C-alpha cells in the first residue's frame, strides 16, 4: 500500500512539473528579442577564444571546415587554434 501511495505521488508530481514547464508564445517572443539584442551587441566587438587541441585528428574535421568557411567570424568569434600536444606525450615518458 505504501509503494502505491509513493508511486501515485510521484506520477502527480511529474504531471504537475510537465504542465508548469509549458510557456506561452508571448514569452518566447520576448526571449527571442532579447537574444537578438545580445547578438547585435556582441557583433560590434569580436570575442577572443583560444582553442587547444591535443593533436591534429580527423575528429576535429567539422571544426576545421567551420574555420575555413568563416563560421566563427560570422558569429563574432576571433578564434586562435593552438596544438597543445598534451596527454599522449606524457604517457611516452613514463
N, C-alpha and C positions, 0 to 999 in steps of 0.2 A: 504494500500500500504506500509505503514511504517513497519507493522508487517511482511510482506512478505520479505522485504529487510533485516530485522534483522534475520529472520529465515534462509534465504539463506546464510547470512554472517556467522552465527553460524555453519551451516552444512559444509561450506567450511573450517572453522577453525578446526572443528573436523576431517575432512578428512585429512587436512594437518598435524595435530598432530599425527594421526594414522600412516601416512606414515613416519613421522620423527622418530617414535618410533621403527621402524624396524632396526635390526642390521644385519651385515653380519656374516658369520661363522668365519671369521678370528678374529673378535673382541671377540667373545665368547670363542675362544680357548685361547686368551691372558688372559681373565678373569679367566678361569679355572686354568691356570698355576699359576696365582698369588695367588689364594686361596689355591692351593696345597702347595705352598711355605710357606704360612702363617700357614697351618696346621702342616707342618714339624717343624716350629719354635716353635709353642705352644706345640707340642708333647714332647719336651725336658723338659719343666717345667709345672707342673700342675697348673691350675688356681683355686684358693680357692674361693668357693661360699658357703655362709650360706643362707639356705632357711628356712624361718619362716612360719610355717603352723599354722593356728588358732586353729584347733582341729584335732584329728585323724578322718578321714572320708573316706567313700568309694570313694569320688570324687578324692582323691589322689592315688587311686589304680594303675593307669598307672605309676606314679612316683615311687611308692614302687617297682613295678616289674622292672623298669629300674634300680633302685638301686641294687636290688638283682641279676639281670643279669649282672651287671657290665658295663652298657652302658655309665655311666658318666665317669668311669675310662678309658674306651676305647677312649673317646674323650678328655681326659686330664683334667678332672674336678675333683677337690678334694671337694666333697660335704659334708657339715655339715648340718644335719637336726635338726631344733630346733622347739619345740612346744611352741608357744607364749601365748596361752590362752588369746586372745585379747578381742574383742568386746563382745562376748557372756557373759563374766563375768561382764563387766561394766554395762550391762543392769540390771543384777540381783540386783545391789547395789543401783540403782536409784529409 
